[in-house]
Amino acid sequence: MSIYKRDLMIYVGISIFSIVLALVFPAYITQIAVMFLMVILAQTWDLQGGQMGYNSLGNIMFFGIGMYVSAIIQIAMLYGWGGVGEYTSASGSIKVEIIKSNYLYGMFIGAFAAGIICVLFAFVFGQIFLLFRGPYFAIGTLGMVLAVAELVSSWEWVGAGGGLSLPVYPAEDPTESGRLYFYCFLAISAICFAFISWVVSTRFGLALNAIRDDEAKAEAMGIRTLRYKVSSWMISAFFLGLAGAIFGNMSNFIEPLEVAFPTITFGVFMVVMALLGGKGTVWGPVVGAVIFHIIKETTWTYMLGYQWVALGLLIIVIVIFFNQGIMGSLAERYPHWFGIKIEEDAEEATS
């Protein structure tokens, strides 16, 4: 059995276990759904930061763009394009009940459109920002997401800084909507894991690793580095757009600075999760996301007011004791677990 098939089977097992867990403990289904959102955030960031070595601080931009694109399309499909501004107005001019089929159709169309639009944004922005390297790229992407957030905050048609409410899923059972978003995040994370795992096992993944190790040498070998860099950003943008669309529906309310473009929360979390699990590894972002989410939920529940202190201590521990992450440290100590073959000592080889 290949490593790729083994990893896929393990992830399927984890997904089945999560479904059972959500059915047994329905009160925690939202927290489990957010855990899979964290897995998506960590995986998409690691494709650049881990596999390619480009540490982006602005990937959360695609999350927010996807959220707004999906919201606009959903509202337009229900009330027409002329009704978007009226629906998002402070007076709440439009209040119409909707049926489940219309809501689901609008959400899925909006989510797919959000992914496509985010891919286009990644293609355009990538031509500019991926010309920079190192800290210049990181700071440039941070400025990019802050600028986009401020622009959206002043766009009255989508509610500006006051935000906008999305159509509410018409469910009589309060746990029904939780199950819907849980299955959506589970499906997106599974597809994201399978696709990224496959991508990094191909020549495309080898090109990304070559860029990470030495971009100048990669270019000298004939690798069109900009094409690979932009393509990897487009992959991340697609899944982030999908995740943003579903999260906006789950929140039922979109506000530009805290919900759609949460730079100091989700924007930082995706980096910390990848580092905790081990960036540049297939399972690192997944393991890091699960552990981080458990720690986050625990501190946010029992250490309210000191949760950011706990997060800062976690970052310090990662930097000092797990500079290769959990999976990176395990791969170094137990390479055979990861299919890494170590050459035998010269004495053993000649005996």
Secondary structure as UniProt FT lines:
FT   HELIX           3..24
FT   HELIX           26..28
FT   HELIX           29..49
FT   TURN            50..52
FT   HELIX           60..79
FT   TURN            81..82
FT   HELIX           83..87
FT   TURN            90..91
FT   HELIX           100..129
FT   TURN            130..131
FT   HELIX           135..153
FT   HELIX           156..158
FT   HELIX           160..162
FT   STRAND          164..165
FT   HELIX           174..200
FT   HELIX           203..213
FT   HELIX           215..220
FT   TURN            221..222
FT   HELIX           225..251
FT   STRAND          253..254
FT   HELIX           256..260
FT   TURN            263..265
FT   HELIX           266..277
FT   TURN            279..280
FT   HELIX           284..302
FT   TURN            304..305
FT   HELIX           307..321
FT   TURN            323..324
FT   HELIX           325..333
FT   HELIX           335..338
FT   HELIX           346..350
//
